Amino acid sequence: MPRYKLIIEYDGTPFCGWQRQADRMSVQQALEEAIERFSGETVTTQAAGRTDAGVHALGQVAHFDLSKTWDRFRIREALNYHLRPHPAAIIECEAVGEEFEARFSAKARHYEYRILNRRAPAAIERNQVWHVPVPLDAARMHEAAQLILGRHDFSTFRSSECQASSPIRTLDVFNVEGDGEVISITASARSFLHHQVRSMVGSLKLVGEGKWSPADFKAALDAADRRRCGAMAPSNGLYLTGVDY
């Protein structure tokens, strides 16, 4: 069966996340219904990352199989037509071999977390950033972030509902950059634990406020204890920006 790879952009605000749920619209359901409307086939899509409710994507990757070959341009255009009015768009579509799997073939996943750091709340971007009204020291946050690069037990920054078999992960990139009122935090790894990025960002905020030192942040990681994690950052500031294969 022909297999197709999609790169998808979506605003996660109205969705319950990527994965299908019984009572709320998910990105997966919206996409699978669009595929069925243009092809007449019921399919199951697989994504590179199961983003949570409210999390956005600039470069989510998914794949699906159809019983016959379609032109990739026609697939992209048809899906974008049938996805309306959902805030989701197919950026690219390509035919791939049957060995390709959006989740298991991935070599790296890249996320960005955006903080609006000013007294006034967000108006235009209210669902796209985490508004933090107290001043944050981005340089100090970056200093702390560098202390947890590499292979560690990330239990402190792992959801209690995480289904991963091991809390060990290798964090390749974790950078904090301030640009005026916006603080951007980027993270890259082969894979992440459930809620890992949002948990790390929430604890970094304590460093930025001066409530924790960079050493405190590293000590929280080393404790491998979820109780040592700061309050988790909200979902609306998080973006899946890309996946490497």
Beta strands, then each sheet from edge to edge (+ up, - down):
strand 1: 3-10
strand 2: 46-47
strand 3: 56-65
strand 4: 88-96
strand 5: 108-116
strand 6: 130-131
strand 7: 150-153
strand 8: 168-179
strand 9: 182-189
strand 10: 238-244
sheet 1: 2+ 3- 1+ 4-
sheet 2: 2+ 3- 10- 5+ 6+
sheet 3: 2+ 3- 10- 5+ 9- 8+ 7-
end
